[in-house]
Each structure stands twice: as C-alpha cells, then as structure tokens.
Amino acid sequence: MEWTWLRAGAGGMFSTAQDLLRLHNAIDNGEVLTPEQLELVTTPVLSKSYGLGWRLSDTGSGVHYHDGSFPGFNAEFMRLPQHDGVLVVLSNQDGGARRIRIAITAAFDEE
C-alpha cells in the first residue's frame, strides 16, 4: 500500500495474535514493565476508563485493553488479570473485534 497518514502511527502497526500473546507473557513476566509501571498504566488518568496507554473497563470487570483499526481490519488485545488471562481478537469485519470485547466484558460483569 502507498504510504499515507492513515498508515502512520496506529494504522501503520502490524501484528499477529501470536505476537500479542508474546507481549502479554512478557508483561506478565515483568520483561516489558515493572510492577509499578504496570500499576500506572492500568490506573485511571483523566477519566475512569483510560490509563496511560490502556483502556480500562468502566463496568467493573477488571478488563484492560488496547484496540486498533484500519479500513478492513480491527483488533482487540484484552488482558484479564483477575483470571490470569489474555484474549486477542483480530477481525476483518467492521467493528467485529469490538463487539466481541463488549460481550466478553459484559460476561465478566455477570460473575
């Protein structure tokens, strides 16, 4: 594809589910962030639903996530610390990954 501002920044990053699992494991093992830094990025800043780079579920589920999209693709990288888990959703349906994240977050709220 030709370089445009749509491909710069968030739109210019490419990854795989396996790469995002590696990132999750590196975060859990303290290889990317110290425990203090992880606490900072998952603590609300300016709003109850945003930390330093992570979106925070404001429904009480404890899910924190980062999402991204580009025309034709979207992704959700959800960390589920209360369940020691991660969920990566990659979709080529507009809003597909987001809808799955919303459903999962709602399911955790019902626990």
C-alpha positions as CSV (number, residue, x, y, z in Angstrom):
1,M,0.0,0.0,0.0
2,E,1.1,3.6,-0.6
3,W,2.2,5.4,2.5
4,T,-0.4,7.9,3.8
5,W,-1.1,9.4,7.2
6,L,-3.7,6.6,7.6
7,R,-0.8,4.1,7.7
8,A,1.3,6.2,10.1
9,G,1.0,5.7,13.9
10,A,-1.6,3.2,14.9
11,G,-2.6,2.5,11.4
12,G,0.9,1.6,10.4
13,M,1.4,-1.2,13.0
14,F,1.0,-4.8,12.0
15,S,1.0,-7.8,14.4
16,T,-0.3,-11.3,14.8
17,A,-2.2,-13.0,17.6
18,Q,0.9,-15.0,18.5
19,D,3.0,-11.8,18.8
20,L,0.3,-10.2,21.0
21,L,0.4,-13.4,23.2
22,R,4.2,-13.0,23.5
23,L,3.6,-9.4,24.5
24,H,1.2,-10.4,27.2
25,N,3.6,-13.0,28.5
26,A,6.4,-10.5,28.6
27,I,4.2,-8.1,30.5
28,D,3.3,-10.8,33.0
29,N,6.9,-11.8,33.5
30,G,8.0,-8.2,34.1
31,E,10.1,-8.1,31.0
32,V,8.3,-5.0,29.5
33,L,7.0,-3.1,32.5
34,T,7.9,-3.2,36.2
35,P,5.0,-4.0,38.5
36,E,5.0,-0.3,39.4
37,Q,4.8,0.8,35.8
38,L,2.0,-1.8,35.1
39,E,0.1,-0.3,38.0
40,L,0.5,3.2,36.5
41,V,-0.7,2.2,33.0
42,T,-3.8,0.4,34.5
43,T,-4.8,3.2,36.9
44,P,-7.3,5.7,35.6
45,V,-5.9,9.0,34.3
46,L,-8.2,11.9,33.4
47,S,-11.2,9.5,33.1
48,K,-12.2,6.3,34.8
49,S,-11.8,4.4,31.6
50,Y,-8.3,5.3,30.5
51,G,-4.9,4.6,32.0
52,L,-1.5,5.5,30.5
53,G,-2.0,3.8,27.1
54,W,-4.6,1.2,28.2
55,R,-8.3,1.5,28.1
56,L,-9.9,0.3,31.3
57,S,-13.3,-1.3,31.5
58,D,-15.5,1.1,33.4
59,T,-18.0,-1.7,34.1
60,G,-16.1,-3.2,37.0
61,S,-14.9,-6.3,35.0
62,G,-11.2,-5.5,35.6
63,V,-10.5,-6.0,31.9
64,H,-8.0,-3.6,30.4
65,Y,-7.4,-3.5,26.7
66,H,-6.0,-1.7,23.7
67,D,-7.7,-1.7,20.4
68,G,-6.9,-0.6,16.9
69,S,-8.3,-0.5,13.4
70,F,-7.6,0.3,9.9
71,P,-10.0,0.1,7.0
72,G,-10.8,-3.6,6.6
73,F,-9.2,-4.7,9.9
74,N,-9.7,-4.3,13.6
75,A,-8.2,-5.8,16.7
76,E,-8.7,-6.0,20.5
77,F,-6.0,-7.0,22.9
78,M,-7.6,-7.7,26.2
79,R,-5.8,-8.5,29.4
80,L,-7.9,-10.3,32.1
81,P,-5.7,-10.0,35.2
82,Q,-8.3,-11.4,37.6
83,H,-8.3,-14.6,35.5
84,D,-4.6,-14.6,34.7
85,G,-5.6,-14.5,31.0
86,V,-5.5,-12.7,27.7
87,L,-7.8,-12.6,24.7
88,V,-6.7,-11.4,21.3
89,V,-9.4,-10.8,18.7
90,L,-8.4,-10.0,15.1
91,S,-11.3,-9.3,12.7
92,N,-11.8,-8.2,9.1
93,Q,-15.5,-7.3,9.8
94,D,-16.1,-3.6,10.7
95,G,-16.4,-3.5,14.5
96,G,-16.3,-7.2,14.8
97,A,-13.5,-7.3,17.4
98,R,-15.1,-4.5,19.4
99,R,-18.4,-6.3,19.6
100,I,-16.6,-9.4,20.9
101,R,-14.8,-7.3,23.5
102,I,-18.0,-5.8,24.7
103,A,-19.7,-9.2,25.0
104,I,-16.8,-10.6,27.0
105,T,-16.6,-7.6,29.3
106,A,-20.3,-7.9,29.9
107,A,-19.9,-11.7,30.7
108,F,-17.3,-10.9,33.3
109,D,-19.6,-8.3,34.9
110,E,-22.2,-11.1,35.4
111,E,-19.8,-13.2,37.5
